[in-house]
Amino acid sequence: MLEKILGSDIAMKIMLHLVHYGEMYPSAVAKDYELTLSAVQKQFARFEEAGVLVSKLVGRTRVYMFNRKSKAATKFYDLIKIYYDGLSVKDKEKIFSQRRRPRRPGKPVI
């Protein structure tokens, strides 16, 4: 359903990643879903141009996050969050299997 609202499957995947991780960079989404980087970058640019997302440079990487200053973007985030909350735990584990945050030094791997 969400892909119908957003216009493409790639846009839906980007939004779900942003809700789950908080901030995201295009190459990670492209790698997770085995998509072309240029297609993912175009979607991120489209959302940034619309004012839904904002970006910042971290080193040489452009990181995107939701625009919390825009009321429309906040409502848009709430819509995506409702869809995200409706996913089962099994679906979330399947979609977001890649770990994005570093482990604590010395923490045992189970």
N, C-alpha and C positions, 0 to 999 in steps of 0.2 A: 504494500500500500504506500509506504513512504517514498519508494522510487517513482511512483506515479505523481506524487505531489512535487517532488524535487526535479523531475524531468529526466533523471538518468540513474542507473544503478551505481555508477561511480560516485555521484553526488551523495547518495544515501550512505555508501560505505565511508566516505569522508566524514560526514556528519556523525555517524555512530562512533567512529574513532575519536573524534573531537570530544564527544560527550564522555566517552570512557576514560580517555587519557588526559583531558583538559587542554593540552596543546599538542600539536602534531606537525611533522614536516612531510612534504610530499613523497620523498623517496621511501619513507617507511610504509606509507599506505600502498604505494606501488609495489613494494616488495611483498607485503603481507597478502595482497590479493592477486599478485602476478599480473599487474597491469602495466601499461606503458607509462613512463614517467611524465611524458609531455601531456597525456590526457589528464592525469591527476593534477599537474601544475595548472592546466587551463581551468579546471574546476575550482581550485583554490583561488586563482586570480579572479574568476567570475564572482565568487562569494565575497572576496575582499572589495571588489569594485561596487558590489551592491551594498556594502556596509555591514554585512553580517559578521564577517571576520576581520581581524586586524593581524598584522604580522610584525615581527621584529627579527633582526639579524642576530644570531648567536654564532660568533665566529664567521664562517662562510655559509652557514645554513640558515635559511629563512624558516622561522617557526611561526605557525598560525594558531590563533585561539579565537574564541567567540568575543565579539565586541560588547563588553558589559556596559558601556556608556550609552548604547542605543537601546531605547525601549522596544523598538521593533525587533531587534536582534535578540533581546532577552526573551520576548514572547516566542520567537522562532526556536530558541534554545529549549524553552519549556515544551514545545510541541515535539521536538526530537527526543527529549528526555522521557516523555510519556511513552513513545515507541520503544525506547531503550529499556525502560523499566518493565515493559511487557514481554521482553525476551526471556526465555527460560535460562536457567543457570547453565544447562548443557549447551545451548546456542551461544551464550556469552563465552564459555570456555573454548568453543570451536572457533569463533570469530577472533577472539583476543588472546590467542595462545602465546603470542610472542611477548616476552618480558621487556619492558621499556626502561625500567628504573634499575640502577646498579644495585647489586647485593651489598649488604653490610660486610666490611672486611672481617674475615674469620668465621662467617656464618656457614655452618655445614650445609652441604647440598644433599637433600634427601631424595 
